[in-house]
């Protein structure tokens, strides 16, 4: 029986006195990839921020790989092997591609070894390590965010709307990189998305969020999965 990577129990949290998530519970098994889909403003990004410790919890608890992280600060949560790419694209635009990739490495001397697979997953960066990240295209910046997550050799990756505004070829590239990561390292993933086809391609099961609650779920390979999700997103 596989261990539990993430367990959220009856979590209520939000911004100030405005509670966005109310008594939310979810569980992700180690090695599993789960997508959370829903319309804008339903609390999807809030969920990741709460798990990462950026938001205080009014009630409930969060456990990552068996550790209670409910009151843990974000930098200490990251030390549990958690890689997080926020929707706001938190790149250091004045720094180079290399600086952005190595900034979170525990051992900078391992850069060359960790970067080697990145050159195959995202060939665009192979000869552009000295380029300022702020001069990359929007799609290249999103790929850099994913590459930085992979460089950390994480146990758990959380991505927030990573495909937003991207061209289909870039989306396919990111999907293949995430599939490679899971096949190579068994990395657990929690992916916030509105791109249904991307979510079905890279995750094992999906959950639907509406008004701060998880209201439906299913397996990504089940018949009618896409139609089931569309019923929620089109209402």
N, C-alpha and C positions, 0 to 999 in steps of 0.2 A: 504494500500500500504506500503510495507516494505521500510525502509530507505536504503540509499546507504552506504555500508561499505568502498568501495574504488572507487575513480574516478581519473583516470589518463588522462590528456588532453594534446595532442600534445607534449608529452615529448621527448626531444632530450638530450642525455647525453652519456658519455663514459669516456675514460681514456686519460687525457691530451687533445691533439688536435684530437684524434681519436674518432669520434662519432660512438658508437655502435648502439644505439637506435635512430631512427629518426621519429619525429612526431607521436609517439606511443600513442594511446588512448585505454583505457579499463575501464570497470565498473563492479563491483561485488556488488550484493545486500546483505544486512545483512542476515546471516544465510546460504548463498549459498557456495558451494564448487566448485572451478574452477581449472582445470589443464591446464598448458601450456606445450606443447610438441614440440620437434624439435630436429634436429641433433645437435651435439656438435659445439660450436663456433657461434651459431646463436643469442646469446644475452639473453638467458633465465636467467642465474645467474645475469647478469647485471641488468635486470629488478628488481629483488628482492633487490639488493644492492641499487639501485636508490630509490625504495620505502622506504627503511629503512633509507635513509639519508646518506649512506656511499659514495655516488657519487654526485657531484654537477650537477645541471641541467643547460644546456645551454639555453633551452627554455622549455616552458610548465609548467604544475602544477600537484601536487599530493594532493588529499584530502582524509583523513581517518576519517570516521564517521563525516563528515561535517567540520573537521578542516583542514585548509590549512597547510600542512606539507612540502611544497616544499623546504623550507630552514631550516627545523628543524633538530637538531642534533639527531643521533640515540638513545641516552639514553632518550631523551625527547619523541621521537616517541614510544619507548617501554612503556612509561607511559600512552599511550592511549590504553593500553591493547593489544599490538602487540607482539606476540611471534615468534621468527625467528630462524630456525635451518639452518645454512649455510652448503654448500657442504663440506667445509673444516673441519667439525666436531670440532667445537670450544669448546671442553671439557678441563677442567683443569685436565690433566692426573695425576699430582702429588697429587691431592686432592682425598678424598674418594667419593664414590657414594653419600653419604648423603650431603657432602659439595657441590657437583655439583648440587644437586637438590635444596638445600636451598639458594644458593648464590644470587639468584635474587628475593627471596621472600620479599615482603614488611614487612611481620610480621612473623619472624622465629618461633614464638610460635605456629603458625598454622600448622607447618610441619606435625605432626602426623595425623591431620585431612585430610590434602591434600594428604598425602602419602597413606592413606588407600585404595582408589580405584586403585592406582598404583600397589599395591600388587596383585590385581586381574587381571589387564590388563597385567602386566609384572611380573609374580611370581618369576622370576629369581632374582629380587632385594629384595625380602622380607627379606632375612637373610644375605644380602651382603652389608649393608649400610656402613660398615667400610672398605670395600675393595677399594684400590686405583683404580680410573677409568681407568688409563693407563694399568692395568692388565686385563681388560675385553677383550673379543673377539671383532672382528670388528662388528659383528651383535649386540652384547650386548651394544656396545658404541652407535650404531645408536638408539637402543631402549631407551637408557638413554637420548639421545637428545630429543626424542619425549616425554618421561616421564617428562623431565624438562619443556618442553612447556606446557604440561597439568597441571603441578603443579602450574603454574602461573594463572590458571583460566582465560585465555585470552579471548578477544573478537574476535581476529583474529589470525590465525596461518599461517605462511608462511614456507614451507619446500622446500629445494633445493636438489633434487636427493637423497631423503632419502633411497631409495631401492637399490642404486648402489652397486653392488657386494655382495648382500645378498642372502642367501639361501631362497627357497620358503616358508619354515615354518616361518622364521623370517618376511618375507614380509607379510604373512597372519596375523601374530600377530600384526604387525603395522597397517595393514588395519582395523582389528577389533577394535583396540584401537581408531583410528580416527573416525570410525563409531559410537562407543560408545560416544565419545566426542560430536559429532554433535547431536546425539539423546538426550543426557543428558543435554547439555548446549546451543545448537543451535549455536555453534561456526562457524564463517566464516573462510574459508580456501582458500589459494592460493598455489597450489602444482606444482612445477617444476618437470617434470618426463620424462624418456624415456621408462619406463615400461608401455606399453599400457594397459595391463590387470589390473594392479594396479590402474592406473588413472581412467579407466572406472568404477572400483569397488567403489572408494571412492569419486568421484566427480560427480557433476550434469551435467556439460558441460565442453567442452575442447576448447582450442584455439591452433592453430599451429603457431609457430614462425619460420621465415626464414629471415636471413640477417637483424635482428634487427626490423622486422615488423611482425605484426600479420596478417597472410595471409588467414586463414580459421578457421572455428569454427563449433561446432555442439553440440547436446545433447548426453550425454553418453549412454542413453537408446534407442537411435534411431537405426533402422535397418541399418546395414552396417557401424556403427561408427568405428569399428576397421579397416575395409578395407579402409575407408576414411583417417584415420590417417596414415596407412601404405603407402599409395600412396605418402605422403609427406616425410616420413622418409626413404623410400627406393630409392628415386630419387637421 
